[in-house]
Amino acid sequence: MPVVDGALLKKQESAIRNVLVARLSLLPELYGNNH
């Protein structure tokens, strides 16, 4: 298996975390509009 660059891995982790946080912050708005 190729060696994964630690900095690149950290960058991907932070990007994924930002996406998850953005989705979680959008959920209340979606549910609020539906009900």
Phi and psi restraints in degrees (range 20) as a CNS / XPLOR table:
assign (resid 1 and name C) (resid 2 and name N)
       (resid 2 and name CA) (resid 2 and name C) 1.0 -69.6 20.0 2
assign (resid 2 and name N) (resid 2 and name CA)
       (resid 2 and name C) (resid 3 and name N) 1.0 151.0 20.0 2
assign (resid 2 and name C) (resid 3 and name N)
       (resid 3 and name CA) (resid 3 and name C) 1.0 -79.0 20.0 2
assign (resid 3 and name N) (resid 3 and name CA)
       (resid 3 and name C) (resid 4 and name N) 1.0 125.1 20.0 2
assign (resid 3 and name C) (resid 4 and name N)
       (resid 4 and name CA) (resid 4 and name C) 1.0 -86.5 20.0 2
assign (resid 4 and name N) (resid 4 and name CA)
       (resid 4 and name C) (resid 5 and name N) 1.0 131.9 20.0 2
assign (resid 4 and name C) (resid 5 and name N)
       (resid 5 and name CA) (resid 5 and name C) 1.0 -69.5 20.0 2
assign (resid 5 and name N) (resid 5 and name CA)
       (resid 5 and name C) (resid 6 and name N) 1.0 128.3 20.0 2
assign (resid 5 and name C) (resid 6 and name N)
       (resid 6 and name CA) (resid 6 and name C) 1.0 -60.2 20.0 2
assign (resid 6 and name N) (resid 6 and name CA)
       (resid 6 and name C) (resid 7 and name N) 1.0 -40.6 20.0 2
assign (resid 6 and name C) (resid 7 and name N)
       (resid 7 and name CA) (resid 7 and name C) 1.0 -65.8 20.0 2
assign (resid 7 and name N) (resid 7 and name CA)
       (resid 7 and name C) (resid 8 and name N) 1.0 -40.8 20.0 2
assign (resid 7 and name C) (resid 8 and name N)
       (resid 8 and name CA) (resid 8 and name C) 1.0 -65.1 20.0 2
assign (resid 8 and name N) (resid 8 and name CA)
       (resid 8 and name C) (resid 9 and name N) 1.0 -40.5 20.0 2
assign (resid 8 and name C) (resid 9 and name N)
       (resid 9 and name CA) (resid 9 and name C) 1.0 -63.2 20.0 2
assign (resid 9 and name N) (resid 9 and name CA)
       (resid 9 and name C) (resid 10 and name N) 1.0 -43.3 20.0 2
assign (resid 9 and name C) (resid 10 and name N)
       (resid 10 and name CA) (resid 10 and name C) 1.0 -62.9 20.0 2
assign (resid 10 and name N) (resid 10 and name CA)
       (resid 10 and name C) (resid 11 and name N) 1.0 -38.3 20.0 2
assign (resid 10 and name C) (resid 11 and name N)
       (resid 11 and name CA) (resid 11 and name C) 1.0 -65.2 20.0 2
assign (resid 11 and name N) (resid 11 and name CA)
       (resid 11 and name C) (resid 12 and name N) 1.0 -40.5 20.0 2
assign (resid 11 and name C) (resid 12 and name N)
       (resid 12 and name CA) (resid 12 and name C) 1.0 -66.6 20.0 2
assign (resid 12 and name N) (resid 12 and name CA)
       (resid 12 and name C) (resid 13 and name N) 1.0 -40.4 20.0 2
assign (resid 12 and name C) (resid 13 and name N)
       (resid 13 and name CA) (resid 13 and name C) 1.0 -61.8 20.0 2
assign (resid 13 and name N) (resid 13 and name CA)
       (resid 13 and name C) (resid 14 and name N) 1.0 -43.9 20.0 2
assign (resid 13 and name C) (resid 14 and name N)
       (resid 14 and name CA) (resid 14 and name C) 1.0 -66.8 20.0 2
assign (resid 14 and name N) (resid 14 and name CA)
       (resid 14 and name C) (resid 15 and name N) 1.0 -36.8 20.0 2
assign (resid 14 and name C) (resid 15 and name N)
       (resid 15 and name CA) (resid 15 and name C) 1.0 -66.0 20.0 2
assign (resid 15 and name N) (resid 15 and name CA)
       (resid 15 and name C) (resid 16 and name N) 1.0 -44.5 20.0 2
assign (resid 15 and name C) (resid 16 and name N)
       (resid 16 and name CA) (resid 16 and name C) 1.0 -63.2 20.0 2
assign (resid 16 and name N) (resid 16 and name CA)
       (resid 16 and name C) (resid 17 and name N) 1.0 -41.3 20.0 2
assign (resid 16 and name C) (resid 17 and name N)
       (resid 17 and name CA) (resid 17 and name C) 1.0 -63.3 20.0 2
assign (resid 17 and name N) (resid 17 and name CA)
       (resid 17 and name C) (resid 18 and name N) 1.0 -38.8 20.0 2
assign (resid 17 and name C) (resid 18 and name N)
       (resid 18 and name CA) (resid 18 and name C) 1.0 -64.9 20.0 2
assign (resid 18 and name N) (resid 18 and name CA)
       (resid 18 and name C) (resid 19 and name N) 1.0 -38.8 20.0 2
assign (resid 18 and name C) (resid 19 and name N)
       (resid 19 and name CA) (resid 19 and name C) 1.0 -65.6 20.0 2
assign (resid 19 and name N) (resid 19 and name CA)
       (resid 19 and name C) (resid 20 and name N) 1.0 -43.4 20.0 2
assign (resid 19 and name C) (resid 20 and name N)
       (resid 20 and name CA) (resid 20 and name C) 1.0 -63.1 20.0 2
assign (resid 20 and name N) (resid 20 and name CA)
       (resid 20 and name C) (resid 21 and name N) 1.0 -43.5 20.0 2
assign (resid 20 and name C) (resid 21 and name N)
       (resid 21 and name CA) (resid 21 and name C) 1.0 -63.3 20.0 2
assign (resid 21 and name N) (resid 21 and name CA)
       (resid 21 and name C) (resid 22 and name N) 1.0 -39.9 20.0 2
assign (resid 21 and name C) (resid 22 and name N)
       (resid 22 and name CA) (resid 22 and name C) 1.0 -64.1 20.0 2
assign (resid 22 and name N) (resid 22 and name CA)
       (resid 22 and name C) (resid 23 and name N) 1.0 -41.5 20.0 2
assign (resid 22 and name C) (resid 23 and name N)
       (resid 23 and name CA) (resid 23 and name C) 1.0 -65.8 20.0 2
assign (resid 23 and name N) (resid 23 and name CA)
       (resid 23 and name C) (resid 24 and name N) 1.0 -42.8 20.0 2
assign (resid 23 and name C) (resid 24 and name N)
       (resid 24 and name CA) (resid 24 and name C) 1.0 -62.8 20.0 2
assign (resid 24 and name N) (resid 24 and name CA)
       (resid 24 and name C) (resid 25 and name N) 1.0 -36.1 20.0 2
assign (resid 24 and name C) (resid 25 and name N)
       (resid 25 and name CA) (resid 25 and name C) 1.0 -72.6 20.0 2
assign (resid 25 and name N) (resid 25 and name CA)
       (resid 25 and name C) (resid 26 and name N) 1.0 -23.5 20.0 2
assign (resid 25 and name C) (resid 26 and name N)
       (resid 26 and name CA) (resid 26 and name C) 1.0 -84.4 20.0 2
assign (resid 26 and name N) (resid 26 and name CA)
       (resid 26 and name C) (resid 27 and name N) 1.0 -23.6 20.0 2
assign (resid 26 and name C) (resid 27 and name N)
       (resid 27 and name CA) (resid 27 and name C) 1.0 -56.7 20.0 2
assign (resid 27 and name N) (resid 27 and name CA)
       (resid 27 and name C) (resid 28 and name N) 1.0 -49.6 20.0 2
assign (resid 27 and name C) (resid 28 and name N)
       (resid 28 and name CA) (resid 28 and name C) 1.0 -58.5 20.0 2
assign (resid 28 and name N) (resid 28 and name CA)
       (resid 28 and name C) (resid 29 and name N) 1.0 -36.1 20.0 2
assign (resid 28 and name C) (resid 29 and name N)
       (resid 29 and name CA) (resid 29 and name C) 1.0 -66.6 20.0 2
assign (resid 29 and name N) (resid 29 and name CA)
       (resid 29 and name C) (resid 30 and name N) 1.0 -41.5 20.0 2
assign (resid 29 and name C) (resid 30 and name N)
       (resid 30 and name CA) (resid 30 and name C) 1.0 -64.6 20.0 2
assign (resid 30 and name N) (resid 30 and name CA)
       (resid 30 and name C) (resid 31 and name N) 1.0 -45.9 20.0 2
assign (resid 30 and name C) (resid 31 and name N)
       (resid 31 and name CA) (resid 31 and name C) 1.0 -66.9 20.0 2
assign (resid 31 and name N) (resid 31 and name CA)
       (resid 31 and name C) (resid 32 and name N) 1.0 -35.7 20.0 2
assign (resid 31 and name C) (resid 32 and name N)
       (resid 32 and name CA) (resid 32 and name C) 1.0 -65.3 20.0 2
assign (resid 32 and name N) (resid 32 and name CA)
       (resid 32 and name C) (resid 33 and name N) 1.0 -35.9 20.0 2
assign (resid 32 and name C) (resid 33 and name N)
       (resid 33 and name CA) (resid 33 and name C) 1.0 -75.2 20.0 2
assign (resid 33 and name N) (resid 33 and name CA)
       (resid 33 and name C) (resid 34 and name N) 1.0 -31.4 20.0 2
assign (resid 33 and name C) (resid 34 and name N)
       (resid 34 and name CA) (resid 34 and name C) 1.0 -75.3 20.0 2
assign (resid 34 and name N) (resid 34 and name CA)
       (resid 34 and name C) (resid 35 and name N) 1.0 -33.4 20.0 2
